[in-house]
Amino acid sequence: MRHTFPRLRFDEDEIIEPAGPALDHEIDRRVFQHEDAGDAAPYSSGYEASLLLEYALSRSGWLMDFASEGPYWVKLERGDECVTATGETVELALCRAALKAVQAA
């Protein structure tokens, strides 16, 4: 199956999608592979939901590093692969990095 990313906006290789339901649905669809993402968890704005995302990424072999003070950034590494992303919150930066990680895989 071929994946396309028509709804995401990029700015010089950076995903700039804001936190909210649209981003949460993309995470649900691409990372968790839920076909019907009607009730996606608030991955981009909720702490508990972002922990679920972090756990799913770690089960796929991704190791996470992040800045605990703003501006926030997240780095995901798996073997020779490395993706980074920034955001107004750690949760948002994690979502942006997760989408880049799925796209890289």
PLY file of the C-alpha trace (Angstrom):
ply
format ascii 1.0
element vertex 105
property float x
property float y
property float z
element edge 104
property int vertex1
property int vertex2
end_header
0.00 0.00 0.00
1.38 3.40 -0.95
1.18 6.18 1.62
0.65 9.76 0.61
0.75 12.80 2.85
-1.60 15.32 1.23
-2.87 16.99 4.41
0.45 17.84 6.03
2.17 21.15 5.53
5.96 21.29 5.32
8.34 24.20 5.73
11.90 23.29 4.71
11.48 19.62 5.69
9.66 20.54 8.92
6.07 19.48 9.51
4.26 22.61 10.68
0.84 21.12 11.33
-0.60 22.75 14.50
-1.75 20.75 17.50
-5.35 19.63 17.27
-7.74 17.02 15.91
-6.32 17.00 12.36
-2.82 16.14 13.59
-4.20 13.64 16.12
-6.09 11.85 13.32
-2.92 11.68 11.21
-1.04 10.12 14.14
-3.85 7.64 14.71
-3.91 6.71 11.03
-0.17 6.58 10.29
1.43 5.46 13.54
-1.32 3.30 15.01
-2.66 2.31 11.56
-6.31 2.85 12.48
-8.32 3.16 9.30
-11.18 5.02 10.97
-9.61 7.70 13.14
-12.92 9.22 14.15
-12.10 9.30 17.86
-8.37 9.89 17.92
-6.74 10.53 21.28
-5.31 14.04 21.82
-1.72 12.99 21.08
-0.63 16.53 20.19
-2.02 18.18 23.32
-2.56 15.56 26.03
0.21 14.22 28.24
-1.30 10.75 28.72
-2.01 10.31 25.01
1.52 11.42 24.13
2.84 8.69 26.45
0.89 6.14 24.37
2.54 7.54 21.26
5.99 7.43 22.87
5.39 3.80 23.90
4.26 2.81 20.39
7.37 4.40 18.90
9.64 2.68 21.43
8.08 -0.69 20.57
9.07 0.03 16.95
12.67 0.58 18.02
12.72 4.39 18.19
14.64 5.99 21.06
13.53 9.46 22.11
15.46 12.46 23.38
13.83 15.82 24.06
14.35 19.31 25.46
12.40 19.85 28.66
12.24 23.62 28.30
11.01 25.71 25.38
11.52 25.92 22.54
10.80 22.22 22.61
12.41 19.69 20.30
12.26 15.92 20.00
14.82 13.64 18.41
13.92 10.06 17.48
16.70 7.60 16.62
16.57 4.04 15.36
19.80 2.53 14.10
21.16 4.90 11.46
17.84 6.75 11.16
17.33 10.04 12.98
14.47 12.55 12.80
13.95 15.76 14.72
11.05 18.13 15.13
10.14 21.19 17.15
6.93 22.50 18.67
5.37 24.79 21.23
5.02 21.74 23.53
6.85 18.44 23.85
3.64 16.66 22.82
3.42 18.64 19.59
7.12 18.14 18.82
6.72 14.38 19.43
3.77 14.18 17.03
5.69 16.02 14.34
8.74 13.78 14.83
6.56 10.66 14.81
5.10 11.56 11.44
8.58 12.16 10.06
9.69 8.79 11.46
6.79 6.98 9.79
7.52 8.77 6.54
11.22 7.78 6.75
10.41 4.10 7.34
0 1
1 2
2 3
3 4
4 5
5 6
6 7
7 8
8 9
9 10
10 11
11 12
12 13
13 14
14 15
15 16
16 17
17 18
18 19
19 20
20 21
21 22
22 23
23 24
24 25
25 26
26 27
27 28
28 29
29 30
30 31
31 32
32 33
33 34
34 35
35 36
36 37
37 38
38 39
39 40
40 41
41 42
42 43
43 44
44 45
45 46
46 47
47 48
48 49
49 50
50 51
51 52
52 53
53 54
54 55
55 56
56 57
57 58
58 59
59 60
60 61
61 62
62 63
63 64
64 65
65 66
66 67
67 68
68 69
69 70
70 71
71 72
72 73
73 74
74 75
75 76
76 77
77 78
78 79
79 80
80 81
81 82
82 83
83 84
84 85
85 86
86 87
87 88
88 89
89 90
90 91
91 92
92 93
93 94
94 95
95 96
96 97
97 98
98 99
99 100
100 101
101 102
102 103
103 104
